[in-house]
């Protein structure tokens, strides 16, 4: 079982982005989706996580 299937089973909507997305765009997506983190996915593999807590306040 992977993270995506676990969240899907619990009916959580997983928001993901491509590794090439700029940080400013990731912040905008988090605001749009009202989430605190985005999964970074490449070729259907989780390669990272961007939590809102690591983004400097001046970018938000």
mmCIF file as gemmi writes it, N, C-alpha and C atoms, coordinates in Angstrom:
data_model
loop_
_atom_site.group_PDB
_atom_site.id
_atom_site.type_symbol
_atom_site.label_atom_id
_atom_site.label_alt_id
_atom_site.label_comp_id
_atom_site.label_asym_id
_atom_site.label_entity_id
_atom_site.label_seq_id
_atom_site.pdbx_PDB_ins_code
_atom_site.Cartn_x
_atom_site.Cartn_y
_atom_site.Cartn_z
_atom_site.occupancy
_atom_site.B_iso_or_equiv
_atom_site.pdbx_formal_charge
_atom_site.auth_seq_id
_atom_site.auth_asym_id
_atom_site.pdbx_PDB_model_num
ATOM 1 N N . UNK Axp A 1 ? 0.855 -1.184 0 1 0 ? 1 A 1
ATOM 2 C CA . UNK Axp A 1 ? 0 0 0 1 0 ? 1 A 1
ATOM 3 C C . UNK Axp A 1 ? 0.891 1.234 0 1 0 ? 1 A 1
ATOM 4 N N . UNK Axp A 2 ? 0.539 2.202 -0.84 1 0 ? 2 A 1
ATOM 5 C CA . UNK Axp A 2 ? 1.301 3.45 -0.864 1 0 ? 2 A 1
ATOM 6 C C . UNK Axp A 2 ? 0.47 4.582 -0.262 1 0 ? 2 A 1
ATOM 7 N N . UNK Axp A 3 ? 1.092 5.726 -0.126 1 0 ? 3 A 1
ATOM 8 C CA . UNK Axp A 3 ? 0.425 6.876 0.498 1 0 ? 3 A 1
ATOM 9 C C . UNK Axp A 3 ? -0.824 7.281 -0.259 1 0 ? 3 A 1
ATOM 10 N N . UNK Axp A 4 ? -0.726 7.327 -1.584 1 0 ? 4 A 1
ATOM 11 C CA . UNK Axp A 4 ? -1.872 7.74 -2.393 1 0 ? 4 A 1
ATOM 12 C C . UNK Axp A 4 ? -3.06 6.801 -2.181 1 0 ? 4 A 1
ATOM 13 N N . UNK Axp A 5 ? -2.821 5.484 -2.206 1 0 ? 5 A 1
ATOM 14 C CA . UNK Axp A 5 ? -3.932 4.534 -2.038 1 0 ? 5 A 1
ATOM 15 C C . UNK Axp A 5 ? -4.51 4.619 -0.636 1 0 ? 5 A 1
ATOM 16 N N . UNK Axp A 6 ? -3.657 4.885 0.362 1 0 ? 6 A 1
ATOM 17 C CA . UNK Axp A 6 ? -4.151 5.026 1.731 1 0 ? 6 A 1
ATOM 18 C C . UNK Axp A 6 ? -5.072 6.231 1.85 1 0 ? 6 A 1
ATOM 19 N N . UNK Axp A 7 ? -4.634 7.367 1.313 1 0 ? 7 A 1
ATOM 20 C CA . UNK Axp A 7 ? -5.461 8.566 1.365 1 0 ? 7 A 1
ATOM 21 C C . UNK Axp A 7 ? -6.723 8.406 0.53 1 0 ? 7 A 1
ATOM 22 N N . UNK Axp A 8 ? -6.598 7.764 -0.612 1 0 ? 8 A 1
ATOM 23 C CA . UNK Axp A 8 ? -7.752 7.532 -1.47 1 0 ? 8 A 1
ATOM 24 C C . UNK Axp A 8 ? -8.777 6.641 -0.764 1 0 ? 8 A 1
ATOM 25 N N . UNK Axp A 9 ? -8.285 5.635 -0.068 1 0 ? 9 A 1
ATOM 26 C CA . UNK Axp A 9 ? -9.176 4.724 0.665 1 0 ? 9 A 1
ATOM 27 C C . UNK Axp A 9 ? -9.948 5.464 1.752 1 0 ? 9 A 1
ATOM 28 N N . UNK Axp A 10 ? -9.303 6.44 2.373 1 0 ? 10 A 1
ATOM 29 C CA . UNK Axp A 10 ? -9.951 7.216 3.435 1 0 ? 10 A 1
ATOM 30 C C . UNK Axp A 10 ? -10.729 8.404 2.871 1 0 ? 10 A 1
ATOM 31 N N . UNK Axp A 11 ? -10.809 8.471 1.548 1 0 ? 11 A 1
ATOM 32 C CA . UNK Axp A 11 ? -11.563 9.492 0.821 1 0 ? 11 A 1
ATOM 33 C C . UNK Axp A 11 ? -10.988 10.901 0.955 1 0 ? 11 A 1
ATOM 34 N N . UNK Axp A 12 ? -9.665 10.994 1.111 1 0 ? 12 A 1
ATOM 35 C CA . UNK Axp A 12 ? -8.99 12.281 1.093 1 0 ? 12 A 1
ATOM 36 C C . UNK Axp A 12 ? -8.606 12.576 -0.345 1 0 ? 12 A 1
ATOM 37 N N . UNK Axp A 13 ? -8.782 13.802 -0.748 1 0 ? 13 A 1
ATOM 38 C CA . UNK Axp A 13 ? -8.377 14.2 -2.086 1 0 ? 13 A 1
ATOM 39 C C . UNK Axp A 13 ? -6.906 14.59 -2.036 1 0 ? 13 A 1
ATOM 40 N N . UNK Axp A 14 ? -6.1 13.946 -2.846 1 0 ? 14 A 1
ATOM 41 C CA . UNK Axp A 14 ? -4.668 14.216 -2.869 1 0 ? 14 A 1
ATOM 42 C C . UNK Axp A 14 ? -4.385 15.265 -3.932 1 0 ? 14 A 1
ATOM 43 N N . UNK Axp A 15 ? -3.742 16.343 -3.53 1 0 ? 15 A 1
ATOM 44 C CA . UNK Axp A 15 ? -3.359 17.392 -4.468 1 0 ? 15 A 1
ATOM 45 C C . UNK Axp A 15 ? -1.891 17.201 -4.785 1 0 ? 15 A 1
ATOM 46 N N . UNK Axp A 16 ? -1.579 17.171 -6.069 1 0 ? 16 A 1
ATOM 47 C CA . UNK Axp A 16 ? -0.205 16.926 -6.47 1 0 ? 16 A 1
ATOM 48 C C . UNK Axp A 16 ? 0.233 17.934 -7.513 1 0 ? 16 A 1
ATOM 49 N N . UNK Axp A 17 ? 1.547 18.124 -7.594 1 0 ? 17 A 1
ATOM 50 C CA . UNK Axp A 17 ? 2.129 19.025 -8.583 1 0 ? 17 A 1
ATOM 51 C C . UNK Axp A 17 ? 3.333 18.349 -9.222 1 0 ? 17 A 1
ATOM 52 N N . UNK Axp A 18 ? 3.746 18.908 -10.326 1 0 ? 18 A 1
ATOM 53 C CA . UNK Axp A 18 ? 4.927 18.448 -11.059 1 0 ? 18 A 1
ATOM 54 C C . UNK Axp A 18 ? 6.176 19.082 -10.428 1 0 ? 18 A 1
ATOM 55 N N . UNK Axp A 19 ? 7.315 18.404 -10.459 1 0 ? 19 A 1
ATOM 56 C CA . UNK Axp A 19 ? 8.538 18.971 -9.875 1 0 ? 19 A 1
ATOM 57 C C . UNK Axp A 19 ? 8.987 20.289 -10.516 1 0 ? 19 A 1
ATOM 58 N N . UNK Axp A 20 ? 8.534 20.568 -11.719 1 0 ? 20 A 1
ATOM 59 C CA . UNK Axp A 20 ? 8.949 21.783 -12.416 1 0 ? 20 A 1
ATOM 60 C C . UNK Axp A 20 ? 8.129 23.016 -12.038 1 0 ? 20 A 1
ATOM 61 N N . UNK Axp A 21 ? 7.096 22.863 -11.212 1 0 ? 21 A 1
ATOM 62 C CA . UNK Axp A 21 ? 6.236 23.981 -10.821 1 0 ? 21 A 1
ATOM 63 C C . UNK Axp A 21 ? 7.023 24.949 -9.932 1 0 ? 21 A 1
ATOM 64 N N . UNK Axp A 22 ? 6.891 26.23 -10.195 1 0 ? 22 A 1
ATOM 65 C CA . UNK Axp A 22 ? 7.577 27.254 -9.403 1 0 ? 22 A 1
ATOM 66 C C . UNK Axp A 22 ? 6.934 27.355 -8.017 1 0 ? 22 A 1
ATOM 67 N N . UNK Axp A 23 ? 7.731 27.748 -7.029 1 0 ? 23 A 1
ATOM 68 C CA . UNK Axp A 23 ? 7.263 27.832 -5.649 1 0 ? 23 A 1
ATOM 69 C C . UNK Axp A 23 ? 6.071 28.782 -5.537 1 0 ? 23 A 1
ATOM 70 N N . UNK Axp A 24 ? 6.128 29.921 -6.205 1 0 ? 24 A 1
ATOM 71 C CA . UNK Axp A 24 ? 5.013 30.878 -6.143 1 0 ? 24 A 1
ATOM 72 C C . UNK Axp A 24 ? 3.719 30.231 -6.632 1 0 ? 24 A 1
ATOM 73 N N . UNK Axp A 25 ? 3.806 29.448 -7.696 1 0 ? 25 A 1
ATOM 74 C CA . UNK Axp A 25 ? 2.622 28.766 -8.22 1 0 ? 25 A 1
ATOM 75 C C . UNK Axp A 25 ? 2.128 27.708 -7.236 1 0 ? 25 A 1
ATOM 76 N N . UNK Axp A 26 ? 3.045 27.028 -6.556 1 0 ? 26 A 1
ATOM 77 C CA . UNK Axp A 26 ? 2.654 26.038 -5.545 1 0 ? 26 A 1
ATOM 78 C C . UNK Axp A 26 ? 1.903 26.715 -4.396 1 0 ? 26 A 1
ATOM 79 N N . UNK Axp A 27 ? 2.377 27.877 -3.984 1 0 ? 27 A 1
ATOM 80 C CA . UNK Axp A 27 ? 1.698 28.637 -2.92 1 0 ? 27 A 1
ATOM 81 C C . UNK Axp A 27 ? 0.295 29.022 -3.364 1 0 ? 27 A 1
ATOM 82 N N . UNK Axp A 28 ? 0.184 29.467 -4.602 1 0 ? 28 A 1
ATOM 83 C CA . UNK Axp A 28 ? -1.131 29.858 -5.133 1 0 ? 28 A 1
ATOM 84 C C . UNK Axp A 28 ? -2.083 28.653 -5.178 1 0 ? 28 A 1
ATOM 85 N N . UNK Axp A 29 ? -1.56 27.479 -5.577 1 0 ? 29 A 1
ATOM 86 C CA . UNK Axp A 29 ? -2.388 26.271 -5.609 1 0 ? 29 A 1
ATOM 87 C C . UNK Axp A 29 ? -2.837 25.862 -4.208 1 0 ? 29 A 1
ATOM 88 N N . UNK Axp A 30 ? -1.929 25.954 -3.233 1 0 ? 30 A 1
ATOM 89 C CA . UNK Axp A 30 ? -2.31 25.623 -1.856 1 0 ? 30 A 1
ATOM 90 C C . UNK Axp A 30 ? -3.438 26.532 -1.372 1 0 ? 30 A 1
ATOM 91 N N . UNK Axp A 31 ? -3.347 27.813 -1.732 1 0 ? 31 A 1
ATOM 92 C CA . UNK Axp A 31 ? -4.401 28.756 -1.352 1 0 ? 31 A 1
ATOM 93 C C . UNK Axp A 31 ? -5.703 28.422 -2.071 1 0 ? 31 A 1
ATOM 94 N N . UNK Axp A 32 ? -5.626 28.122 -3.348 1 0 ? 32 A 1
ATOM 95 C CA . UNK Axp A 32 ? -6.815 27.782 -4.135 1 0 ? 32 A 1
ATOM 96 C C . UNK Axp A 32 ? -7.5 26.535 -3.597 1 0 ? 32 A 1
ATOM 97 N N . UNK Axp A 33 ? -6.698 25.498 -3.319 1 0 ? 33 A 1
ATOM 98 C CA . UNK Axp A 33 ? -7.249 24.221 -2.847 1 0 ? 33 A 1
ATOM 99 C C . UNK Axp A 33 ? -7.497 24.196 -1.343 1 0 ? 33 A 1
ATOM 100 N N . UNK Axp A 34 ? -7.035 25.246 -0.635 1 0 ? 34 A 1
ATOM 101 C CA . UNK Axp A 34 ? -7.159 25.313 0.817 1 0 ? 34 A 1
ATOM 102 C C . UNK Axp A 34 ? -6.533 24.084 1.491 1 0 ? 34 A 1
ATOM 103 N N . UNK Axp A 35 ? -5.278 23.803 1.11 1 0 ? 35 A 1
ATOM 104 C CA . UNK Axp A 35 ? -4.527 22.691 1.697 1 0 ? 35 A 1
ATOM 105 C C . UNK Axp A 35 ? -3.219 23.222 2.269 1 0 ? 35 A 1
ATOM 106 N N . UNK Axp A 36 ? -2.627 22.467 3.166 1 0 ? 36 A 1
ATOM 107 C CA . UNK Axp A 36 ? -1.381 22.869 3.799 1 0 ? 36 A 1
ATOM 108 C C . UNK Axp A 36 ? -0.149 22.252 3.188 1 0 ? 36 A 1
ATOM 109 N N . UNK Axp A 37 ? -0.339 21.406 2.178 1 0 ? 37 A 1
ATOM 110 C CA . UNK Axp A 37 ? 0.807 20.762 1.536 1 0 ? 37 A 1
ATOM 111 C C . UNK Axp A 37 ? 0.405 20.225 0.168 1 0 ? 37 A 1
ATOM 112 N N . UNK Axp A 38 ? 1.402 20.068 -0.679 1 0 ? 38 A 1
ATOM 113 C CA . UNK Axp A 38 ? 1.197 19.465 -1.995 1 0 ? 38 A 1
ATOM 114 C C . UNK Axp A 38 ? 2.215 18.343 -2.172 1 0 ? 38 A 1
ATOM 115 N N . UNK Axp A 39 ? 1.785 17.248 -2.746 1 0 ? 39 A 1
ATOM 116 C CA . UNK Axp A 39 ? 2.696 16.154 -3.053 1 0 ? 39 A 1
ATOM 117 C C . UNK Axp A 39 ? 3.347 16.441 -4.407 1 0 ? 39 A 1
ATOM 118 N N . UNK Axp A 40 ? 4.652 16.251 -4.476 1 0 ? 40 A 1
ATOM 119 C CA . UNK Axp A 40 ? 5.386 16.431 -5.727 1 0 ? 40 A 1
ATOM 120 C C . UNK Axp A 40 ? 5.514 15.054 -6.359 1 0 ? 40 A 1
ATOM 121 N N . UNK Axp A 41 ? 4.9 14.893 -7.531 1 0 ? 41 A 1
ATOM 122 C CA . UNK Axp A 41 ? 4.834 13.588 -8.188 1 0 ? 41 A 1
ATOM 123 C C . UNK Axp A 41 ? 5.456 13.661 -9.578 1 0 ? 41 A 1
ATOM 124 N N . UNK Axp A 42 ? 6.308 12.681 -9.863 1 0 ? 42 A 1
ATOM 125 C CA . UNK Axp A 42 ? 6.944 12.589 -11.177 1 0 ? 42 A 1
ATOM 126 C C . UNK Axp A 42 ? 6.853 11.138 -11.646 1 0 ? 42 A 1
ATOM 127 N N . UNK Axp A 43 ? 6.298 10.926 -12.825 1 0 ? 43 A 1
ATOM 128 C CA . UNK Axp A 43 ? 6.115 9.578 -13.373 1 0 ? 43 A 1
ATOM 129 C C . UNK Axp A 43 ? 5.382 8.664 -12.389 1 0 ? 43 A 1
ATOM 130 N N . UNK Axp A 44 ? 4.325 9.209 -11.782 1 0 ? 44 A 1
ATOM 131 C CA . UNK Axp A 44 ? 3.475 8.481 -10.834 1 0 ? 44 A 1
ATOM 132 C C . UNK Axp A 44 ? 4.204 8.045 -9.564 1 0 ? 44 A 1
ATOM 133 N N . UNK Axp A 45 ? 5.353 8.667 -9.286 1 0 ? 45 A 1
ATOM 134 C CA . UNK Axp A 45 ? 6.116 8.362 -8.077 1 0 ? 45 A 1
ATOM 135 C C . UNK Axp A 45 ? 6.201 9.622 -7.22 1 0 ? 45 A 1
ATOM 136 N N . UNK Axp A 46 ? 5.974 9.464 -5.918 1 0 ? 46 A 1
ATOM 137 C CA . UNK Axp A 46 ? 6.118 10.578 -4.993 1 0 ? 46 A 1
ATOM 138 C C . UNK Axp A 46 ? 7.604 10.887 -4.847 1 0 ? 46 A 1
ATOM 139 N N . UNK Axp A 47 ? 7.99 12.109 -5.203 1 0 ? 47 A 1
ATOM 140 C CA . UNK Axp A 47 ? 9.392 12.492 -5.115 1 0 ? 47 A 1
ATOM 141 C C . UNK Axp A 47 ? 9.625 13.598 -4.089 1 0 ? 47 A 1
ATOM 142 N N . UNK Axp A 48 ? 8.543 14.123 -3.519 1 0 ? 48 A 1
ATOM 143 C CA . UNK Axp A 48 ? 8.702 15.167 -2.519 1 0 ? 48 A 1
ATOM 144 C C . UNK Axp A 48 ? 7.38 15.666 -1.998 1 0 ? 48 A 1
ATOM 145 N N . UNK Axp A 49 ? 7.479 16.562 -1.031 1 0 ? 49 A 1
ATOM 146 C CA . UNK Axp A 49 ? 6.306 17.147 -0.398 1 0 ? 49 A 1
ATOM 147 C C . UNK Axp A 49 ? 6.628 18.6 -0.103 1 0 ? 49 A 1
ATOM 148 N N . UNK Axp A 50 ? 5.712 19.482 -0.425 1 0 ? 50 A 1
ATOM 149 C CA . UNK Axp A 50 ? 5.892 20.899 -0.118 1 0 ? 50 A 1
ATOM 150 C C . UNK Axp A 50 ? 4.846 21.297 0.921 1 0 ? 50 A 1
ATOM 151 N N . UNK Axp A 51 ? 5.252 21.36 2.193 1 0 ? 51 A 1
ATOM 152 C CA . UNK Axp A 51 ? 4.326 21.84 3.223 1 0 ? 51 A 1
ATOM 153 C C . UNK Axp A 51 ? 4.375 23.373 3.29 1 0 ? 51 A 1
ATOM 154 N N . UNK Axp A 52 ? 3.273 23.983 3.605 1 0 ? 52 A 1
ATOM 155 C CA . UNK Axp A 52 ? 3.221 25.451 3.643 1 0 ? 52 A 1
ATOM 156 C C . UNK Axp A 52 ? 4.137 26.021 4.713 1 0 ? 52 A 1
ATOM 157 N N . UNK Axp A 53 ? 4.457 25.254 5.73 1 0 ? 53 A 1
ATOM 158 C CA . UNK Axp A 53 ? 5.3 25.741 6.822 1 0 ? 53 A 1
ATOM 159 C C . UNK Axp A 53 ? 6.729 26.066 6.437 1 0 ? 53 A 1
ATOM 160 N N . UNK Axp A 54 ? 7.217 25.559 5.317 1 0 ? 54 A 1
ATOM 161 C CA . UNK Axp A 54 ? 8.603 25.827 4.919 1 0 ? 54 A 1
ATOM 162 C C . UNK Axp A 54 ? 8.706 26.996 3.949 1 0 ? 54 A 1
ATOM 163 N N . UNK Axp A 55 ? 7.585 27.562 3.559 1 0 ? 55 A 1
ATOM 164 C CA . UNK Axp A 55 ? 7.58 28.652 2.59 1 0 ? 55 A 1
ATOM 165 C C . UNK Axp A 55 ? 7.637 29.979 3.35 1 0 ? 55 A 1
ATOM 166 N N . UNK Axp A 56 ? 8.597 30.825 3.032 1 0 ? 56 A 1
ATOM 167 C CA . UNK Axp A 56 ? 8.698 32.114 3.725 1 0 ? 56 A 1
ATOM 168 C C . UNK Axp A 56 ? 7.411 32.931 3.611 1 0 ? 56 A 1
ATOM 169 N N . UNK Axp A 57 ? 7.062 33.606 4.677 1 0 ? 57 A 1
ATOM 170 C CA . UNK Axp A 57 ? 5.811 34.375 4.73 1 0 ? 57 A 1
ATOM 171 C C . UNK Axp A 57 ? 5.746 35.442 3.645 1 0 ? 57 A 1
ATOM 172 N N . UNK Axp A 58 ? 6.88 35.971 3.235 1 0 ? 58 A 1
ATOM 173 C CA . UNK Axp A 58 ? 6.856 37.038 2.227 1 0 ? 58 A 1
ATOM 174 C C . UNK Axp A 58 ? 6.404 36.528 0.846 1 0 ? 58 A 1
ATOM 175 N N . UNK Axp A 59 ? 6.411 35.214 0.636 1 0 ? 59 A 1
ATOM 176 C CA . UNK Axp A 59 ? 5.918 34.658 -0.617 1 0 ? 59 A 1
ATOM 177 C C . UNK Axp A 59 ? 4.416 34.403 -0.587 1 0 ? 59 A 1
ATOM 178 N N . UNK Axp A 60 ? 3.856 34.353 0.6 1 0 ? 60 A 1
ATOM 179 C CA . UNK Axp A 60 ? 2.422 33.996 0.733 1 0 ? 60 A 1
ATOM 180 C C . UNK Axp A 60 ? 1.527 35.182 0.533 1 0 ? 60 A 1
